[in-house]
Amino acid sequence: MLERILLTNDDGIDAPGMAVMEQIAGELAREVWVVAPEHDQSGQSHAISLHHALRVTERGPRRFGVTGTPGDCAVMGICHLMKEAPPELVLSGVNRGLNLGMETVFSGTVGGAMTAMMLGVPAIALSQAFTDRANVPWDTARTLGAGPAQTFLRVFLPLSFPGIVSGTVLTFIVSLGLFVTPVLLGGPQDRTFSMLIEQEVNTFGNFSRAAELSVFLLVVSGL
């Protein structure tokens, strides 16, 4: 179990997906921090605020709302609020709606994870698919969310996979029960690495399309 995790999202601190994420994080770490936007910041990608002041409101123990983007929240949490004891992992989400393909470019959920990664903290973005906007199956994320995180942490947090060079960025988009797309930038072990990911993801079990949950993992190696 990790000591501390930082949570953010783009749907806002009061979004139902954040409540689900807090439950997931509780299975992974002894201490859970929330630093998330005060209002919906969907579609903000990696944006940070340059032309207006950020206001931080304490919402409870280790829980803060920020008048900014998910990227702002990641910076505020890692570089300021948790400066003395940084998080070992950042979780972003759970987003209301699946982030796959082109959506990962625009997603504020993925942007928050990307910002954390660029600050040297491993990050995972999670998003929940739905077919009915009025009935998002949050129980899917609540039930399955910790599993992929635990599996990936077991494989990547030690960063011991042979052939991965310092500074390599590992990006994975996982849709449970559908497909796995590992992308390894700058490493020589693409084929072996893909086989490893496929083997690990098989441990998640067989899930139907209705139980689809997207996981987007970003890790900087050589930390």
Sequence and secondary structure as in RCSB ss.txt:
>XXXX:A:sequence
MLERILLTNDDGIDAPGMAVMEQIAGELAREVWVVAPEHDQSGQSHAISLHHALRVTERGPRRFGVTGTPGDCAV
MGICHLMKEAPPELVLSGVNRGLNLGMETVFSGTVGGAMTAMMLGVPAIALSQAFTDRANVPWDTARTLGAGPAQ
TFLRVFLPLSFPGIVSGTVLTFIVSLGLFVTPVLLGGPQDRTFSMLIEQEVNTFGNFSRAAELSVFLLVVSGL
>XXXX:A:secstr
 EEEEEEE SS TTSHHHHHHHHHHHTTEEEEEEEEESS  TT TT    SS   EEEEETTEEEESS HHHHHH
HIIIIITTTS  SEEEEEEEES   TTHHHH HHHHHHHHHHHTT  EEEEEE  S TT   HHHHHHHTHHHHH
HHHHHHTTT  TT  TT EEEEEEETTTEEEEEESS S HHHHHHHHHHHHGGG    GGG EEEEEEEES  
